[in-house]
Structure formats: structure tokens, C-alpha cells
Amino acid sequence: MNVLPLHGVRVLDFSHVWAGPFCARLLGDFGAEVIKVESVSRTDPERGPARIIPGARMRLYPDGDPGERPYNRAGRFNAYNRNKLGLTLDLRSDEGRELIQELVKVSDIVVENFSVGVMNRLGLDYESCRELRPDIICISLPGFGSTGPEKGYAAYGLTQEAMSGLSGVTGYPGEVPIDTGVFYGDPTGGLFGAAAVSTALWHRMQTGEGQRIDLSQREAFATVLPELVFEHTMNDRVMSSVGNRHPRFAPHGVYPCQGEEAWVAITATTDVQFEALRDVMGLAVDSRFVAMANRKANEDALDALIRDWTGRHEQYDTMHRLQERGVPAGAVLSNRQIHEDPHFQARGFFEEVTHPDAGTHAQIGMPWKMSETPVHIRLPAPGLGQHNDFVLGEVLGLSADELQSLLECDVIGTEPLSARR
């Protein structure tokens, strides 16, 4: 049996919502033992409400059904927290603080994305953790970093998009900015965090030294928008929204196809690609489009011709015909189409996962295929406190009586306190 890349590495995951959980999930995907730390009084907000109230978003749950334990059925939580163990521990109690300190001693990595100062108040800041485990690696993923004038700002994906510069170039030309609806700052921060932790682990293997990683999600996201910065610093230009168009290339857009909400993205960055596009479309040679500069100057007219042509064809057929001629083109897929996509199917991208509360569903798998250490979804996301007995009993050695005592005092549990009301 192949040993996974991060086999033997233990991670304490104090994070919540998306960026931090995604960082820790990536470590779990690579084989680390990730322990998701919550409490019965404070669960990860992505679990949703403990009790369903009128107006609750039923789309959070499989088939729109919250079930008996909705806090274990929320789709996004279960996607962001697979390959993890679930632990509840009240860190406000003396018992909880003592136990978490014991866990730090036998862990390699601490992940958190609280507001600045929370870990200090819990006695789990880097210096405190290093006293317990000298080679510990601690990563913080606050929205704006732990230093600087914005360190105290609260942050979610929307604010990161705005302050990174993305919102300034997202939307229709001449209109107000539009958020993406995806909030790319979170997964970008999580990905950067996992890469930083992996680098720190490699450094520890060489030197025996741990370290603290202070990752600003805003700064991480700004690095994927270099053209915004370079246009200002090198050309003294402030970029604004151009919709789906490109500053230099034409055509460059998303065009309607036959059917309801069917679209295809098409671009041509060279004269050779455009001639192939023109040939597939059956267009006559037109002096307005003979060179890139002319195509850019007459982009409205060119887009109108392309829209008229794509509107008479099916999106996949359009994509394949253009791809066969070397023209960059891609069908704009819905979530259903992604799941049914033959390329993803051929690569085994989706994996079926059975969750005790949420049932069996396809989940996004790994976008990397490693021949020597293949990785897969090993564990569904944990139910609240699902692995208390394992973590506290087998890892820390607490007895059954001690676990029962903690349960009776609500230091641990498998049901949110708010579910009892």
C-alpha cells in the first residue's frame, strides 16, 4: 500500500467557513490527519443553523431536506471539510484548555483564520504553542494579515474581492462593479496557505525548526491580478471593467448558442486563429477584420457576426468544431453539465462519498494525479464531534468515565447547544 505524501502529519484545524477549512482540507487530501476543532456552543457557520427556522435556505442541504441533524448535512461544510476528523471542545473551560494544550504537544500544524487576537486570548498563539511543541508550524489566515493598519478588519470573500482590486474590473463596461458570486479570495487564500505549510514542513525536515506563517488573504488574492498592478505602476493606467473583452485581443467574449442559457467562450489571439474561426463560420474576407488592430477597432460589428452564427448552433458542437481548427473555445457549463462532462468522467474527477447524515453523493475529487502516491477522498466530512472518543480517548488516553464527565458538562458533545432549545 502506498504511503500518502503527508502520512504521519497531524493538523489541528481551528478554522471556519472557507479559506482556513480549504487550506486544512488540502493537507488532509494529501494524507495528513486533520482534526477539525469546534465546540457545542460555537460550530463552524457553514454547518448552518442547528434548528431550521422559517426562511432558512433549504438549498444548503441535499435534496433541500435538512433532516434530523441539519448541522451535519450542509453541502458546503461537507465539501470543505472532507478527509478530516471532528472534535468538539469548549476552549473557555479549564478542561478544554488543558486538553487542547495536550493536543498541541502531539500535533505538527495549527491552522486558524480567526480575527486577529482570538488565538492570543485562547492561549494558542504561536509563542504559546511553541512552548508546548518547539517545532510547531502555525498558520494564520486572517483576511488582511496580522500586522498593518487593516489587521483588525473583519473579512469575508466579498470584501476581499473589493479590496484586492478584482471588483474594480468585474462587471459591464461603464456600469457599477459586480461581485463574482463565487468570492475567489477564500479558495485562493486556502490554496496559498496549503502551499506555505508544505514549504514550512519541508523546511522543518531540513532544519528541525517550525515557524509561524502570517497569510493575508487579501494579499494572496492580489497576486493573481498582476496586470492591475503593472498597468498602474508601469503604464500609469487604472484598469476598469471591459466585460468579457480583452485589452488587446478580438474576438474575446462569451456568445449565446441554441437553447436556454447556452453559451460558448471564444477568443482568437493570432491571425491564424482568426482565419480558422472565419473559415468555420463561413465568413467572407472583410477588410474590417484583416488584422488584430482592425478587429479591435471594429469589435462591436465582429461580435454581432459571431453572436448571429453561434446562436444557430449547439454549444458543444460549436466548441468541438472550433477546437478541431485550433481556435480556443469552450462551452460555458452549468453545474449539472460539469458533473456529466465526459472529460471529467474519463479522468475520474468526481468521487462518490457516503456521509452518515447526508447520504451518498458525488464530490469534486483531486485535480492532480500522482503515480506513486495516488490520493482520494478517504473520509466524508465529520459530523459534529464525531471523533471525540478517538481523539480524546485513543490519542490523549482519556478513560470512558472521563469522556462521560466531559460530555455531561458540555465540554464535548455531538449536538449544538442551540439544538436543545
C-alpha positions as CSV (number, residue, x, y, z in Angstrom):
1,M,0.0,0.0,0.0
2,N,1.3,3.4,-1.0
3,V,2.1,5.8,1.9
4,L,0.4,9.2,1.3
5,P,2.6,12.3,1.0
6,L,1.6,13.8,4.4
7,H,1.1,10.5,6.2
8,G,2.0,10.9,9.9
9,V,1.4,14.7,10.0
10,R,-1.2,15.8,12.4
11,V,-3.1,19.1,11.9
12,L,-5.3,21.0,14.4
13,D,-7.8,22.9,12.3
14,F,-9.5,25.8,14.3
15,S,-10.6,27.5,11.1
16,H,-14.1,28.1,9.9
17,V,-16.2,29.0,6.8
18,W,-14.0,28.6,3.7
19,A,-10.3,29.8,3.4
20,G,-9.0,28.1,6.5
21,P,-11.0,24.9,6.1
22,F,-9.9,24.6,2.5
23,C,-6.3,25.0,3.5
24,A,-6.6,22.2,6.1
25,R,-8.7,20.1,3.7
26,L,-5.9,20.2,1.1
27,L,-3.5,18.9,3.8
28,G,-6.0,16.2,4.6
29,D,-6.3,15.3,0.9
30,F,-2.6,14.7,0.9
31,G,-2.8,12.3,3.8
32,A,-2.4,14.4,6.9
33,E,-4.6,13.6,10.0
34,V,-6.7,16.7,10.3
35,I,-8.7,17.3,13.4
36,K,-11.4,19.9,13.0
37,V,-11.9,21.7,16.3
38,E,-15.3,23.2,17.1
39,S,-17.5,23.4,20.2
40,V,-21.1,22.7,21.0
41,S,-21.6,26.4,21.7
42,R,-19.7,27.6,18.6
43,T,-19.9,25.4,15.4
44,D,-18.5,26.3,12.0
45,P,-21.0,28.8,10.5
46,E,-21.0,26.7,7.3
47,R,-22.9,24.0,9.2
48,G,-25.9,26.3,9.1
49,P,-28.5,26.6,11.9
50,A,-28.8,23.8,14.5
51,R,-32.6,24.1,14.1
52,I,-34.5,25.0,11.0
53,I,-36.4,28.2,11.2
54,P,-38.8,29.8,8.7
55,G,-36.9,31.3,5.8
56,A,-33.9,29.1,6.2
57,R,-32.0,28.3,2.9
58,M,-33.0,24.8,2.2
59,R,-30.6,24.7,-0.8
60,L,-27.9,24.2,1.8
61,Y,-29.0,20.6,2.2
62,P,-29.1,17.6,-0.2
63,D,-32.5,17.4,-1.9
64,G,-33.5,20.5,0.1
65,D,-34.0,18.3,3.2
66,P,-32.4,19.5,6.4
67,G,-33.0,16.1,8.1
68,E,-32.8,15.4,11.8
69,R,-29.3,16.9,12.1
70,P,-29.1,19.7,9.6
71,Y,-25.8,20.8,11.1
72,N,-24.3,17.6,9.7
73,R,-26.0,17.8,6.2
74,A,-24.9,21.3,4.9
75,G,-23.4,20.8,1.5
76,R,-20.7,23.4,1.6
77,F,-19.4,22.4,5.0
78,N,-19.2,18.8,3.9
79,A,-17.3,19.8,0.7
80,Y,-14.8,22.0,2.6
81,N,-14.1,19.5,5.4
82,R,-13.7,16.1,3.9
83,N,-10.8,14.0,4.9
84,K,-11.0,15.4,8.5
85,L,-11.8,14.1,12.0
86,G,-14.4,16.0,14.1
87,L,-13.7,17.2,17.7
88,T,-15.7,19.4,19.9
89,L,-14.0,21.1,22.8
90,D,-15.1,24.1,24.9
91,L,-11.9,26.2,25.0
92,R,-13.5,28.5,27.5
93,S,-13.4,25.8,30.2
94,D,-10.4,24.7,32.2
95,E,-10.7,21.2,31.0
96,G,-11.0,22.2,27.4
97,R,-7.9,24.4,27.6
98,E,-5.9,21.7,29.2
99,L,-6.9,19.1,26.6
100,I,-6.2,21.4,23.6
101,Q,-2.7,22.1,25.0
102,E,-2.1,18.3,25.2
103,L,-3.2,18.0,21.6
104,V,-0.8,20.8,20.5
105,K,2.0,18.8,22.0
106,V,1.3,15.9,19.7
107,S,0.5,17.9,16.6
108,D,2.6,19.3,13.8
109,I,0.5,22.1,12.4
110,V,-2.1,24.6,13.7
111,V,-4.4,26.3,11.2
112,E,-6.7,29.2,12.1
113,N,-8.4,32.1,10.3
114,F,-10.0,33.9,13.3
115,S,-9.9,37.7,13.6
116,V,-6.5,38.9,14.9
117,G,-6.2,38.4,18.6
118,V,-8.5,35.5,19.1
119,M,-5.8,32.8,19.3
120,N,-3.9,35.0,21.8
121,R,-7.0,35.2,24.0
122,L,-7.3,31.4,23.8
123,G,-3.7,31.0,24.8
124,L,-3.0,29.3,21.4
125,D,-0.8,32.0,19.8
126,Y,2.4,30.9,18.1
127,E,4.7,31.6,21.1
128,S,2.3,29.7,23.4
129,C,2.1,26.7,21.0
130,R,5.9,26.7,20.6
131,E,6.3,26.3,24.3
132,L,4.2,23.2,24.1
133,R,5.7,21.9,20.8
134,P,9.0,23.6,19.8
135,D,8.9,22.7,16.1
136,I,5.2,23.5,15.7
137,I,4.1,25.2,12.4
138,C,1.3,27.7,12.9
139,I,-0.5,29.4,10.1
140,S,-3.0,32.3,10.5
141,L,-5.2,33.3,7.5
142,P,-6.9,36.5,8.6
143,G,-8.4,38.5,5.8
144,F,-5.8,41.3,6.0
145,G,-2.9,39.8,7.8
146,S,-1.8,40.1,11.4
147,T,0.0,43.5,11.0
148,G,-0.6,46.7,9.3
149,P,-3.4,49.3,9.5
150,E,-6.1,46.9,8.4
151,K,-5.2,44.0,10.7
152,G,-8.4,44.4,12.7
153,Y,-10.7,44.4,9.8
154,A,-13.3,41.6,9.6
155,A,-13.3,39.9,6.2
156,Y,-15.3,37.6,4.0
157,G,-14.8,36.8,0.3
158,L,-16.8,39.8,-0.9
159,T,-14.7,42.4,1.0
160,Q,-11.5,40.6,-0.2
161,E,-12.7,40.8,-3.8
162,A,-13.4,44.5,-3.4
163,M,-10.1,45.4,-1.7
164,S,-7.9,43.2,-3.9
165,G,-8.9,45.1,-7.0
166,L,-11.0,42.4,-8.6
167,S,-14.3,44.2,-8.2
168,G,-12.9,47.2,-9.9
169,V,-12.6,45.2,-13.2
170,T,-15.6,43.0,-12.8
171,G,-18.9,44.0,-14.4
172,Y,-20.2,45.5,-17.6
173,P,-18.3,48.4,-19.2
174,G,-19.4,51.8,-17.8
175,E,-21.5,50.3,-15.1
176,V,-21.1,49.7,-11.3
177,P,-18.8,46.8,-10.1
178,I,-20.4,43.4,-9.8
179,D,-19.3,40.8,-7.3
180,T,-18.4,37.4,-8.9
181,G,-20.8,35.5,-6.6
182,V,-18.0,33.0,-6.0
183,F,-15.7,35.0,-3.8
184,Y,-12.4,33.7,-5.1
185,G,-10.4,35.2,-2.2
186,D,-11.2,32.3,0.1
187,P,-10.1,29.4,-2.1
188,T,-7.1,31.4,-3.2
189,G,-6.1,32.1,0.4
190,G,-6.6,28.4,1.3
191,L,-4.5,27.2,-1.6
192,F,-1.7,29.7,-0.8
193,G,-1.9,28.6,2.8
194,A,-1.5,24.9,2.0
195,A,1.4,25.7,-0.2
196,A,3.0,27.8,2.6
197,V,2.5,25.0,5.1
198,S,4.0,22.4,2.7
199,T,7.0,24.7,2.3
200,A,7.3,25.0,6.1
201,L,7.1,21.3,6.5
202,W,10.0,20.8,4.0
203,H,12.0,23.5,5.9
204,R,11.4,21.6,9.1
205,M,12.6,18.4,7.6
206,Q,15.9,20.1,6.7
207,T,16.4,22.1,9.9
208,G,14.1,20.8,12.6
209,E,12.6,24.2,13.0
210,G,9.0,25.2,13.0
211,Q,7.7,28.6,12.1
212,R,4.7,31.0,12.1
213,I,3.0,31.8,8.8
214,D,1.0,35.1,8.6
215,L,-1.0,34.9,5.4
216,S,-3.2,37.8,4.3
217,Q,-6.0,36.5,2.1
218,R,-6.2,39.9,0.5
219,E,-2.6,39.9,-0.4
220,A,-2.7,36.4,-1.7
221,F,-5.6,37.2,-4.0
222,A,-3.9,40.4,-5.2
223,T,-1.0,38.3,-6.6
224,V,-3.4,36.7,-9.1
225,L,-4.2,40.1,-10.6
226,P,-0.7,41.3,-11.6
227,E,-2.0,43.1,-14.7
228,L,-3.9,45.6,-12.5
229,V,-0.8,46.5,-10.6
230,F,1.5,46.5,-13.6
231,E,-0.8,48.7,-15.6
232,H,-0.7,51.3,-12.8
233,T,3.0,51.1,-11.8
234,M,4.4,50.7,-15.3
235,N,1.9,52.4,-17.5
236,D,0.2,54.8,-15.1
237,R,-3.2,53.4,-16.2
238,V,-6.1,52.4,-14.0
239,M,-7.9,49.4,-15.4
240,S,-11.7,49.4,-15.4
241,S,-14.2,46.8,-16.4
242,V,-14.3,45.7,-20.0
243,G,-16.8,42.9,-19.5
244,N,-15.7,39.7,-21.3
245,R,-13.4,41.6,-23.7
246,H,-9.6,41.8,-23.7
247,P,-7.5,44.9,-23.9
248,R,-5.7,43.7,-27.0
249,F,-7.4,40.6,-28.5
250,A,-10.6,40.4,-30.6
251,P,-12.7,38.5,-30.7
252,H,-12.7,37.7,-27.0
253,G,-16.1,37.0,-25.5
254,V,-18.9,34.7,-24.4
255,Y,-21.6,34.2,-27.1
256,P,-25.1,32.7,-27.0
257,C,-25.9,29.3,-28.5
258,Q,-29.0,27.4,-29.3
259,G,-31.1,26.6,-26.2
260,E,-31.8,28.2,-22.9
261,E,-28.8,29.7,-21.1
262,A,-26.4,28.0,-23.5
263,W,-23.1,29.9,-24.2
264,V,-19.7,29.4,-25.6
265,A,-16.5,31.3,-24.9
266,I,-14.4,32.1,-28.0
267,T,-11.1,34.0,-28.5
268,A,-8.6,34.4,-31.2
269,T,-5.2,35.8,-30.2
270,T,-3.5,35.4,-33.6
271,D,-4.3,36.0,-37.3
272,V,-4.1,32.2,-37.9
273,Q,-6.7,31.5,-35.2
274,F,-9.0,34.2,-36.6
275,E,-8.7,32.9,-40.1
276,A,-9.7,29.4,-38.8
277,L,-12.6,30.9,-37.0
278,R,-13.7,32.9,-40.1
279,D,-13.5,29.7,-42.2
280,V,-15.6,27.7,-39.8
281,M,-18.2,30.4,-39.7
282,G,-18.2,30.7,-43.4
283,L,-17.5,34.5,-43.4
284,A,-16.1,36.3,-46.4
285,V,-12.9,38.2,-46.2
286,D,-13.7,41.6,-44.7
287,S,-11.2,44.5,-44.6
288,R,-12.5,45.5,-41.1
289,F,-11.1,42.3,-39.7
290,V,-7.9,41.6,-41.6
291,A,-5.6,42.4,-38.7
292,M,-5.9,42.4,-34.9
293,A,-5.9,46.2,-34.8
294,N,-8.7,46.4,-37.2
295,R,-10.7,43.6,-35.4
296,K,-10.3,45.5,-32.1
297,A,-11.4,48.8,-33.7
298,N,-14.5,47.0,-35.2
299,E,-15.2,44.7,-32.2
300,D,-18.9,45.5,-31.9
301,A,-19.5,44.5,-35.5
302,L,-17.4,41.4,-35.2
303,D,-19.2,40.3,-32.0
304,A,-22.5,40.8,-33.7
305,L,-21.5,38.4,-36.5
306,I,-20.2,35.8,-34.1
307,R,-23.4,36.0,-32.0
308,D,-25.5,35.5,-35.1
309,W,-23.5,32.4,-36.0
310,T,-23.3,30.8,-32.5
311,G,-27.0,31.4,-32.0
312,R,-27.7,28.9,-34.7
313,H,-25.5,26.2,-33.3
314,E,-25.4,23.9,-30.2
315,Q,-22.7,24.9,-27.7
316,Y,-20.7,21.6,-27.6
317,D,-20.8,21.3,-31.4
318,T,-19.5,24.9,-31.7
319,M,-16.7,24.2,-29.2
320,H,-15.6,21.0,-30.9
321,R,-15.7,22.5,-34.4
322,L,-13.5,25.4,-33.4
323,Q,-11.2,23.3,-31.2
324,E,-10.6,21.0,-34.2
325,R,-9.3,24.0,-36.1
326,G,-7.1,25.3,-33.3
327,V,-9.4,28.1,-32.2
328,P,-9.6,28.5,-28.3
329,A,-13.2,27.8,-27.5
330,G,-15.1,26.3,-24.6
331,A,-18.7,25.6,-23.8
332,V,-19.9,27.5,-20.7
333,L,-21.1,24.7,-18.4
334,S,-23.7,24.6,-15.7
335,N,-23.1,22.6,-12.5
336,R,-25.1,19.7,-14.0
337,Q,-23.1,19.8,-17.2
338,I,-19.8,19.8,-15.3
339,H,-20.9,16.6,-13.4
340,E,-21.9,14.9,-16.7
341,D,-18.8,16.2,-18.6
342,P,-17.1,13.3,-20.5
343,H,-13.6,14.7,-19.8
344,F,-14.2,14.7,-16.1
345,Q,-15.8,11.3,-16.3
346,A,-12.8,9.9,-18.2
347,R,-10.4,11.2,-15.6
348,G,-12.4,10.0,-12.6
349,F,-12.6,13.6,-11.3
350,F,-15.8,13.1,-9.3
351,E,-15.8,10.6,-6.5
352,E,-18.8,9.1,-4.7
353,V,-18.8,9.8,-1.0
354,T,-21.1,8.3,1.6
355,H,-21.9,10.5,4.6
356,P,-23.8,9.1,7.6
357,D,-26.2,12.0,7.6
358,A,-26.0,13.5,4.1
359,G,-26.2,10.2,2.1
360,T,-24.2,9.2,-0.9
361,H,-23.3,11.9,-3.4
362,A,-20.6,12.8,-6.0
363,Q,-17.9,15.2,-4.7
364,I,-15.2,17.1,-6.5
365,G,-12.1,14.9,-6.4
366,M,-8.4,15.7,-6.9
367,P,-7.2,17.7,-9.9
368,W,-3.8,16.1,-9.6
369,K,-2.9,12.5,-10.5
370,M,0.2,11.3,-8.7
371,S,1.5,7.9,-9.9
372,E,3.4,6.9,-6.8
373,T,1.1,8.3,-4.1
374,P,-2.4,8.5,-5.5
375,V,-4.8,10.4,-3.3
376,H,-8.6,10.1,-3.0
377,I,-11.4,11.1,-0.7
378,R,-10.8,8.8,2.3
379,L,-13.3,10.3,4.7
380,P,-16.5,12.2,4.5
381,A,-16.8,15.5,6.4
382,P,-17.2,14.8,10.1
383,G,-20.4,15.1,12.0
384,L,-20.2,17.5,14.9
385,G,-17.9,15.9,17.5
386,Q,-18.0,12.6,15.6
387,H,-14.4,11.6,16.6
388,N,-14.3,12.8,20.2
389,D,-13.8,9.4,21.6
390,F,-10.9,8.6,19.2
391,V,-9.1,12.0,19.6
392,L,-9.5,12.3,23.3
393,G,-9.6,8.6,24.2
394,E,-7.1,7.0,21.8
395,V,-4.8,9.9,21.1
396,L,-4.8,11.5,24.5
397,G,-5.7,8.4,26.6
398,L,-8.8,9.6,28.4
399,S,-10.9,7.0,30.0
400,A,-14.6,6.3,29.3
401,D,-15.6,7.8,32.6
402,E,-13.6,11.0,31.9
403,L,-15.2,11.3,28.5
404,Q,-18.6,10.9,30.0
405,S,-17.9,13.6,32.6
406,L,-16.8,16.0,29.8
407,L,-20.0,15.2,27.9
408,E,-22.2,15.9,30.9
409,C,-20.5,19.3,31.4
410,D,-20.9,20.2,27.7
411,V,-17.1,20.4,27.3
412,I,-17.6,18.0,24.4
413,G,-20.7,16.8,22.6
414,T,-22.2,15.9,19.3
415,E,-25.2,18.3,19.2
416,P,-25.1,22.1,19.2
417,L,-26.4,23.6,22.4
418,S,-28.8,25.7,20.3
419,A,-30.5,22.5,19.1
420,R,-31.9,21.8,22.5
421,R,-33.9,24.9,22.9
